[in-house]
């Protein structure tokens, strides 16, 4: 698979997990091993990882990033967990903080019982580029 694909002014990113040089930030299930606050921190890291990859896709020129079209957030949680939006709100807020009104995006937040590498969250982002 490709880490990103560009189609016109859209940059589609592969799913981002909260990966650090030491491994996954806050591995585990949200609401069990991982608190909502920790999951929010992990979601923000996913945004930053996506931006890092976008910089590579745009030859290092993040000034060409003009907005965010869509953000899908997946939270690893059990059947009783219902606070998915609170986790993904942190990612959405970071995008808006960075891009202002151009960062406003369509969004979905949902849950699943497992994610790759024991990640607590995964983001799928479509950026708007010039």
TORDO-537627 format. One record per residue (C-alpha): residue number from 1; x, y, z. Coordinates in steps of 0.05 Angstrom, whole numbers. Last residue first. Layout:
N
+------+--------+--------+--------+
: resi :     px :     py :     pz :
+------+--------+--------+--------+
:  NUM :      X :      Y :      Z :
...
+------+--------+--------+--------+
This chain:
130
+------+--------+--------+--------+
: resi :     px :     py :     pz :
+------+--------+--------+--------+
:  130 :    -47 :    471 :    -65 :
:  129 :    -68 :    419 :    -14 :
:  128 :   -132 :    396 :     22 :
:  127 :   -119 :    340 :     72 :
:  126 :   -158 :    275 :     78 :
:  125 :   -146 :    242 :    146 :
:  124 :   -156 :    171 :    172 :
:  123 :   -140 :    168 :    246 :
:  122 :   -125 :    109 :    291 :
:  121 :   -134 :    105 :    366 :
:  120 :   -113 :     62 :    426 :
:  119 :    -59 :     27 :    386 :
:  118 :    -47 :    -46 :    403 :
:  117 :      0 :    -52 :    343 :
:  116 :    -60 :    -51 :    295 :
:  115 :   -128 :    -37 :    325 :
:  114 :   -177 :    -79 :    365 :
:  113 :   -246 :    -76 :    396 :
:  112 :   -272 :    -22 :    350 :
:  111 :   -302 :     47 :    361 :
:  110 :   -328 :    105 :    322 :
:  109 :   -315 :    179 :    309 :
:  108 :   -336 :    210 :    243 :
:  107 :   -316 :    277 :    215 :
:  106 :   -327 :    330 :    163 :
:  105 :   -274 :    384 :    169 :
:  104 :   -258 :    453 :    196 :
:  103 :   -183 :    463 :    186 :
:  102 :   -194 :    520 :    137 :
:  101 :   -227 :    557 :    194 :
:  100 :   -160 :    559 :    231 :
:   99 :   -106 :    514 :    203 :
:   98 :    -64 :    494 :    264 :
:   97 :   -116 :    503 :    319 :
:   96 :   -169 :    473 :    274 :
:   95 :   -127 :    410 :    263 :
:   94 :   -111 :    407 :    337 :
:   93 :   -185 :    414 :    354 :
:   92 :   -204 :    356 :    309 :
:   91 :   -151 :    312 :    341 :
:   90 :   -175 :    329 :    411 :
:   89 :   -248 :    319 :    390 :
:   88 :   -229 :    247 :    372 :
:   87 :   -227 :    226 :    445 :
:   86 :   -290 :    263 :    465 :
:   85 :   -326 :    236 :    403 :
:   84 :   -311 :    164 :    424 :
:   83 :   -344 :    172 :    492 :
:   82 :   -390 :    112 :    489 :
:   81 :   -350 :     55 :    520 :
:   80 :   -393 :     -4 :    541 :
:   79 :   -376 :    -46 :    480 :
:   78 :   -302 :    -42 :    493 :
:   77 :   -254 :      9 :    464 :
:   76 :   -202 :     20 :    409 :
:   75 :   -222 :     88 :    382 :
:   74 :   -227 :    101 :    307 :
:   73 :   -225 :    173 :    282 :
:   72 :   -244 :    193 :    212 :
:   71 :   -223 :    263 :    192 :
:   70 :   -246 :    294 :    127 :
:   69 :   -233 :    357 :     86 :
:   68 :   -173 :    389 :    121 :
:   67 :   -144 :    453 :     96 :
:   66 :    -91 :    490 :     57 :
:   65 :    -29 :    447 :     62 :
:   64 :     19 :    479 :     11 :
:   63 :     52 :    517 :     69 :
:   62 :     72 :    447 :     92 :
:   61 :    129 :    449 :     41 :
:   60 :    175 :    390 :     57 :
:   59 :    169 :    358 :    -12 :
:   58 :     93 :    357 :     -6 :
:   57 :     88 :    282 :      7 :
:   56 :    143 :    286 :     58 :
:   55 :    107 :    344 :     93 :
:   54 :     43 :    303 :     91 :
:   53 :     79 :    247 :    128 :
:   52 :     98 :    295 :    184 :
:   51 :     27 :    324 :    183 :
:   50 :     -1 :    254 :    191 :
:   49 :     45 :    241 :    250 :
:   48 :     22 :    306 :    281 :
:   47 :    -51 :    286 :    273 :
:   46 :    -37 :    217 :    303 :
:   45 :     -1 :    252 :    361 :
:   44 :    -65 :    290 :    375 :
:   43 :   -104 :    225 :    378 :
:   42 :    -53 :    196 :    427 :
:   41 :    -62 :    255 :    473 :
:   40 :   -138 :    246 :    469 :
:   39 :   -128 :    172 :    485 :
:   38 :    -87 :    191 :    547 :
:   37 :   -143 :    238 :    569 :
:   36 :   -195 :    184 :    557 :
:   35 :   -156 :    137 :    601 :
:   34 :   -119 :     76 :    572 :
:   33 :   -116 :      7 :    605 :
:   32 :   -192 :      0 :    609 :
:   31 :   -234 :     58 :    582 :
:   30 :   -191 :     62 :    520 :
:   29 :   -161 :     -6 :    504 :
:   28 :    -86 :    -13 :    501 :
:   27 :    -22 :     23 :    481 :
:   26 :    -10 :     93 :    509 :
:   25 :     38 :    119 :    456 :
:   24 :     57 :     63 :    408 :
:   23 :    132 :     51 :    401 :
:   22 :    194 :     83 :    429 :
:   21 :    208 :    128 :    368 :
:   20 :    134 :    148 :    373 :
:   19 :     73 :    119 :    338 :
:   18 :      4 :    145 :    354 :
:   17 :    -30 :    109 :    295 :
:   16 :    -43 :    141 :    227 :
:   15 :    -85 :    107 :    174 :
:   14 :    -59 :    120 :    103 :
:   13 :    -66 :    192 :     81 :
:   12 :   -107 :    220 :     24 :
:   11 :    -80 :    286 :     -3 :
:   10 :   -133 :    324 :    -42 :
:    9 :   -118 :    382 :    -90 :
:    8 :   -114 :    338 :   -151 :
:    7 :   -112 :    266 :   -127 :
:    6 :    -53 :    252 :    -81 :
:    5 :    -41 :    185 :    -49 :
:    4 :     -8 :    172 :     17 :
:    3 :     29 :    117 :     54 :
:    2 :     20 :     73 :     -7 :
:    1 :      0 :      0 :      0 :
+------+--------+--------+--------+
